[in-house]
Amino acid sequence: MKFIEFAEICEKLESVTSNLEMARIISKFLKSADNLDIVTRFIEGSIFPAWSSEELGIGPSLLYDAIAMATGVKKRQVKAGVRELGDAGLACEKLCEKKMQRPLFAGELTVRHVYKSFEAISRAGGKASQKKKTRILADLFGSARPKEARYIARLVLEELRIGVGEGTVRDAIAQAFDVSKDEVERAYMLTNDLGLVAVTAKKGAKELRRLDIELGRPVKMMLAQVAKDVESTIEEMGEVALEYKYDGARVQIHKTNSDILLYSRRLENITKSLPDVVDMLKDGVSFKQAILEGEVIAIGEDGKPRPFQDILRRFRRKYEVKRIAREIPLHLSLFDVLFLDGEGLIHEPLVERRRILEKSLKKDHAPMIEVSPQTITSDISVAERIYKGAISAGHEGVLAKNPKSMYTPGKRGKNWLKVKPVAETLDLVVVGGMWGEGRRANLIGSYSLACRNPTMDSLLDIGRVGTGITDEQLVELTELFKDLVLSDVEMDIQIKPEIVFEIGYEEIQRSSNYKSGFALRFPRLVRVREDKSVKDADTIERVRELYKKQKGQT
C-alpha cells in the first residue's frame, strides 16, 4: 500500500467529528488494506504493540534535527514553525513544501517502507545511535511528499491528531470483517495488539475467538473501582476476599522455566530494571510456565513501606541498576495467576485461581517474596479490623474482591473495589508548562494539565499545578520533561502528552477558562504516575462524577 493513501485517509478523518462516520471510513479502508497489521496500528497512532520492546527513542529534539536535515533549514526554523502552527506535523509539511524537489529516482513511499524505516530506527544502537536515527528519519522525510511528511512526523511522536481512539478502531475492525465488537474487544484485551486483532478478524470470528493469553505477550490488567468504605463493599458483594492495598507498583510476570519477563501496568518490559525481582522469581516460584500478577513494594529499614517515588526510581533505571537495587530493595507480593502450563485461567473464579496461586512458591523461597495474605469474610467487624491493620502497617488500605469473579482484562468494575482513607485525586496528563522565575528561571516551575475525552480521543485542559513541588523535584521533573518539549515561546512550553501526574485538590469548580469546563481549586502534585500511560489518565466523565459527588448529586 502506498503511504500517500494512508495519509489521505488521515487527512479525511481530521475533518470528521462523528465517531460512527470515522468507524465507517476506517472500516472501508481496512477492508482493502495491505499490511493490515501495520496500518491498523498506524491509524491508532502507534507503531509497535504497547508491550513490544521496540521503541523509536526519538523525542521532539531529534525529530527537529531530522526535519532540518531533510529540508535544509536550521533547527531553530523548525522550532519556530512548530511554535507558529502548534503542531510538528504541520510544521514539517510546510517546510517540505519549500524544500528542493524530491530525488529524481525516488519511488513512491509505501506503508511497509515507512514501517521498516521505523524498525531500523528502533534497532539503531551504539555510540552513534542518535546520528543513525536522525539520518534514517531524514532520508524518510527526503523521500516523502509534504502531506506524507505531516503524518510521518506525527507517527514519530505517536500523536496523529485525527481524533481516532481504540474504541473507534475496534468498531471499524468489527464492521470491516463482520465480527462482533465484543469479540474484537476480548481479543484486544488478551493480546494488546489491534494489528494482530485486525489480521485475525479478517480470517473470521472463529479464528478471532481462538486468540488467547500467550506467554511473552502481556494482558491488560484488571482494575478496581473506588468504594466509600468497608461496610459498603460487603453490602455490595455479600462475601469479600480482602487483601492489603499496597502503595506499590503492579507487575505482570511471564515465566518460562528460568526465563522471566516483567511488565509494568503500562505493559512496558521492565525486566532489566528489576534483576533482584527476577532472581527471587527464579529461586522462589515452582511453576514452570505461568503468568502471575503481583505488587512490588519498597521496604525501609523500619519495615514500613517507602514512598512510591522510590519504586519508580527502580522502574526507570537504565544504568547502575545493581547499585540502586541495593539502595532500594523490593518486596514482591503475588496476588493472582492468569496462566499455568499452557492453560489460561482468567475464566476461573478468583477462589480457584487463588487455590492454584498458593501452590506457586517453593518451601525454601526468599523472605522478600510472598503470596499476598487474603481473608474471605462477610463479617463487617472482621473486615474493619483488617482495614485498620493495613493502615497501621503503612499501606494504602484494602482491596475487596468478589470471590466468584473471573479476571476481566482491562476492565474496571465492581468485582474489585479499593477502600482508602485518603481524599479523591485525579490522574491528569501533562500537556504544557511555564518556565520559573528568579532562581528557578532554568526550571519548569508549573505544569498545564488535561483530562481525557475518550470519545474523541482528545485531551481537555483543566488547569495548572505548581504547588507541592520541592526544589529537588523541580530539577528532577525538568530533566524528565526536557526531551518531551515540543516548543517554548517566552515563558510558555508545549509538552508532548506522555507523563501522568496524580493531583490532589480542594474542590472541582465549573470554569469557562478551560476546554474541560472545569478547574481545580488549590491543585497540588501528589506524585508522578510513571506506572500509568496517557490512556490510563482520568476522563472528563470521572471529573463530572466527582464534581456531582462533591455537590451531593448522584
N, C-alpha and C positions, 0 to 999 in steps of 0.2 A: 504493500500500500504506500502511495506517495504521502509524504509528510504534509504537503500542502492541503490534502484532503482532510487530514486531522485538524489542521489549523483553521480551515474554513468552517468546519463543524463547531469548533470552539468559538469562533467569532460570531457565528449564528446564535449560539447558546447565550452569549453575553447580553443579547438584546431581549431574551425571553425571561419572563417573570413567573410564569406558571410552571409548577413542578410537573404537572401532568403533561404539558407540552414538551418540557425538557426530556422527560422519560420517553415520550413518543419519538422525538428526534434521535435520541441516543439509541433507542431500540432499533430503529431503521438502519442506523449507522453500523451497529454491531452485527446485524444480520449478514451484511455483505463484507465485513472487515476481514482482511488478512491479519496475521499476527494478533489474533484476538486477545490473547493474554496481555500483550504489551499495551494495546490501545485501551483496553478496559482499565488498566492501572493508570495510564496517562490521563484519561478523561476525568478520573477522580483526583488527579493532581499528584499521583505517586509514580515512582519509577520502579522500585523494588517492593516486594511484600514487606509489611511492617516488621516482621520477625527476621528478615534477611540480614546477614552480617555485612552485606554490601551497602555502602553509602558513598555518596559523591564526595563528601568532605569539602564542599565549596560553599563559602559564605558570600555575602554581598561584595566584600572587597575583592576576592579572586574573580568573581563574576565580572566586576567592573574592569579589572585588568584584561580579561579575555575580550570584552566588548571593545575596549580601547585598542587592543592589538589588532582585532579584526577590522575595525573601521578607520584606523589610522589617526585617531584623535587622542588627546591627553585624557588621563583618568579623571582629572578634575572636570572635564567637559561631560563625561559620562555621569558623574555625580550631580552636576548642575542640571542635566536632563532629567534625572530621577527626581530631584527637588522640584523642578518645574511641573512635571507630569504626575508625580506621586506614584509612579509605577515603573519598575525596572524594565518590564516587558515593552511598554510603550516607548520608553526612552531608547531602548535597543532598536526597536523598529524604526524610529525616526532617524537614528544615526545610520542605520543600514540603508535607508533611502538615499542618504547623501554620499555614501561611500562609492568608490570606483565600482564599475560593473563587475559582476561575478566572473570568476575564472572562465576562460574561453571554453575549456573542455569539462567544466563542472556538470555532472549529471544531475538528475532530479534527486533530491533528498528523499529517502524512504524512511518509514517508521522504524524498520529494522536497523538501518544505518545509524539513526539517531540513538536508538537503544544501545547498539554495540559501542558507540562512542561513549555513552554514559557508563557502560560496563568497564571500558578501558580507563576512564577517569577514576572509577571506584577502586580499580586494582593498581593504579599508579602508586608505587612506593619508593622508598629510599630517600636520600638527602635532597634530590632534585624533584621530589614528587609534586610540589606546588607548581613548578615550572612546567612539568609534564601535563598536569591537569589543565593549566591555563592554555597551553599550546593546543591540546586536543579540542578544548571548547572554542578557542579562537578559530580553528580550522572549520568547526561546525558552523559558526556564525558566518565565516567567509563563504561557505557554500550555500547559505540559506537566503531565501527571499526575505524581504522585510517582515512580511506577515509571519513567516515561519520563525524568524528570529524572536518575534514577540513571545511566542509560546515556548520556544526553547529556553529563553531566559526565565520565564515563569516556572517551567518544569524544574529547572535547576534549583529554584527557591521553593519548589513544591507548593506553589500557590498560584493556581491557574486563573483565579479571579473570574470564574464563569458561573458561580453560584450552584455548582453541582456537588452534592454530598453523597455519602454512602447509600442513603435511602433511595435517592433518585437512580443511582446506578443499579441498585438491587432491583427496583421496579422495572428498569429498562431491560435487564437480563431476563427477568420473568416474561416480559412481553415478547422479546425477540425470539425466545426459544420455547414459548408456550409451556412454561412450568409455573408452579405456584410461587408467590412471593415468600410464603413460609418456608418452602423447601430451599429457596435461594438464601434466605436469612439463616437457616440452620447450617447450610453448607459454609457460609461465610464465617459464622461464629466458630466453627470447628477448624477452619483452615486459615482464616485471616489473610485470604488472598482472593480478591474479586476476579483477578485474571484467571486463576485456576477454576473458580466457580463458573465463569462465563464459558470457558472451553469445555467444561464437563456438562454444563446445561445444554450446550449445543448438541450433545450426544443423546439427550433425552432425560426425562425425570428419573427413570430407573437408575441411570448412571450417577445422577446427582445425589440420589439417596445413598449411594454406596460410599460417598465421601465420608470419612470418619476421622477420629483422632489418630494422629500419627506421631511417633517419636521424632523429635527434632523439629517439629512444627507446632509452636505454642498455640494454646487455645485461649480465646478471650476469657478473662476471668469473671466469675460470678461476683456480683456486687451486693452490698447491703443498703437498705433504707435506714433512715434515722427514725428512732422511736422516742416517744416522750419519756417513758420510764419503764422499769422492770415490770410493774404491775400491768401496764397496758399491753406489754408483749405477751404475757401469759393469757390475758383476756382475749388477745388476737388469735393465739395459736393453741391455747389449752396447755399442752405439754411442750416444753422447750429444751433444746440442748444448749447449755450455756458454756461459753469459752471466754477466757480473758481476751479483751481487745487491746493488743499491744501497740505502743507508739513506735512501730517498726515499719519495715518495708517488705512488701509482699514479693515472694519469688515463686516461680514455677520451675520445677526440677524435672529434667528429662534424663533418665538413667538407662544406659545400655551397657550392662556389665560394669566395667570400670570407667567407661566414658560418661562424663557428666556434662550437661548443658544447663546453664541457669538463665532464666529470662525474668526481666522486671515486669512490673504491672503494665508498662508501656510496650511489652513484648520485645524489648531490646535484649540482645545477647550480652550478659554481664559476667560471663564465666571467668574471663581473665582478671576481672577486678576483685573476685572473691575466692582466691585459691584456698583459703582456710576452710571455707564452707564446702568447696569441692572435696577437700581431704576428709572432712568429717562425714560427708555422704558416702565416699568410697569405703571408709572404715566402719561406718555405723549402720548402713542400710543393707538389709539382707536381700531385698528384691533384686532380681537380675535385670528385668525390663519393666520400667514403671514411669508414670508421670505423677509427681507429687506436688502438693502446694504447701507452702509454709510462710512463716514470717521471720525475718531476721531482725534481731534486736541488739543494740549496742549496750553492754552492761558495764557499769562503773565498778570501781574497787569496793564500793559500799554495797554492791549487789543490786543497786537500783538502776532502772533504765537511764541511759544517757540521752541527751537531746537528739531529736530526729535528724537534725542537720549533720550530726556526727556520722550517721549511717550513710547519708548522701555523699559525704566525703569519701566513703569507701566505694560507693557505686560509680562515681565519676572519675575515679583514679585510674590513670593510664601509666604513670611512672612511679617508681619507688613503692610498688604495690605491697611488697612484703614488709617494708618498714611501717607503713600506715596500718597494715593488718596487726602488727604488734602493738601499735599505739591504741587502736580501736578494735579490740576483739569482739567477735559477733557470736551470738547465741541463735540457734535455729530451732523454731518450734513448728513441727509439722501438724497440719490440721485436715488434710484431705488427700485422697488418692483418686485419680481420674482414669488411670490405665494401668493394667497389670498383665504382663506376659502375653501380649497380643490381643487383649480384650479390653474394649472401652467400658468404663464403669459409670459414666455420667448418668445413665438411666436407672442406676440402682439407687435406692433410698439412702439418705445420709447414714442411718444406723448400720446399714450393710457396708457402706464404704468405710465407716469408722471401725467396724469389726476387722476389716481387712487391714486398715492402716495400723492398728495396734500390734500387728504381727511384723511390721516393717523393720523394726530396729533389732540389731543383734544384742545379745545379752551383755556383751562387753563394750557397748558403744560409749563414745566420749560423753562427758557430762554436758558439753556445750550443744548437744542435740537431744531433742525430746519429741514425744508426741504430745501436743497441747492438751492439758487437763480438760476434761469435759464432764459436766454433770447434767443428766436428764431429770427434769423435775416439773411438776405443775404446782408446787408449793411456793407461794409468793414470798414467805419468810425465808425459805432456803435461797431463793433467787436473790433477794435483797442482801443476804449475808455474803453471797459470792460476789455481788456487785461491789459492796463496800470493801471486801477483801482485795479486789482488783485495784480499786482506787488507792487504798492504803499501801499497796505494793508498788505504786508509782505508775500503774498502767492507765490507759485512757478510759476504760470502762469494760463492758461485756458485749459479746455477740450472742444473740439469741437466735438459734436456728431451728427450723421445723424438722424434727427427726425423720419425717416421712418424705422430705423434699428431695427431688433429683437435682443434679448440678446443671444449671442452665447458663451456658457460656454467654458472657457479655450482658446479661440481664441484671437489672436492679429491681428486685421485687420484695414482696412481704415474707418470703420464706427465710430470708436472713435479715435480721434487724439489729442495729447497733444502738446501744444506750451509753451516752456520755454526759458528764455533768457540765461540760463547757457550753458557752453560748454558740449559736449558729455562726458559721463562717461561710465565705464564698470562695470557690476556686476560680480565679479570673486570669485571662490571658493578657500578658504584657504586650502592648502594641506601639508604645512610644515612651518618650521620657523628656526630661529637661535637664540641661547641664546645671550644676550647682553654682553657687556664688562664693566669693571670698576664697577661703582656704579649700573649699570644695569645688572650685572652678573647673578642675580637670576630672571631676567625678560626676556621674549621673546622679542628680540629687532627688528626683522624683520620677514616678513611672505612671504612664497612662494605662488604664485597664479596660478590658472589654469582656462581655459575656457572649456566649454562642447563640446564634439563631440557626438551629439545625435544619429548619425548613428550607432556608435559602442558602445554607452553608456559608454564612457570613458572620462577622463579629460586630457587636454593637457596643460602642463605648459607654462606660458607666461612671467614669471618674478618674481620679489621680491619687496616688498614695506617696507620701514622703515621710510619714510618721512610723515609728517603730523600727527604724533602720539606724544601726550604730555606724560610727565612722569606719570601723573594721569591715562591716557588712557592705558599706558603700564601695569600698575598694574591691571586695570580692565580687559584688554584683556588676560593677563597671567592667571588670575583667571577663565575667561571664557573658556580658552582652556585647562586648567590643566587636566580635565577628558577626553579629546579627544586625548591626546598624545599617539600614537601607539608605538613609540620608539624614543630614542635620543642617538646619537653617537657623543661624544665630543660636538661640537657646534651645529650640525645639528639635527633637530627634524622632525619626521614624524607625521603628524596630520590627524586624521580621517576627511574626507571631509564632513563637516556639516554646516560650517559657511560661509556666503557670505559677502564680502567687496565690497562697492561701491568705485571705484578707478578713480581718475582724473589723467590726464597725459598731457604732452605737445604734444606728437606725437607717432603714432604707426610706428614701423620700422620692416623691414624684419630682421630675425635673424635665424641662424642655431643652436644657442645655446639651443633653446627650441623646444619641440615637436610640438608646435603650428605653428612654422615657423615665429613667430612674437615676438617682445619685445616692452615694453612700455618705452618711454623716459621720465624721471623725474616723475615716478608714485608717487601718494600721496593718503593717505587714506582720503576719504571724510566722510564716516560713515559705521558703521556695519549695514547690512541689515538683521536684525533678523526677519523681516516680510517676507523674501524670503527663499526658500529652495534651495538645490543644483539644483533641476530641473528647478528653475526659473532663474538660472545664465545665463549669455550671452554665446552664442555659437560661435564656430570658424567661422561660416558664418557671424555673425554680426561683428566680428573682421575684416574679409576680406572686408565687405561692408564699414566699417569706414575707413579702410586703402585706399580703392579705392576713397572714398569720399574726403579724405584729399589730394589725388593726382590729384583731379579734374576729375576722371574717373567715369563712370556710370556703 
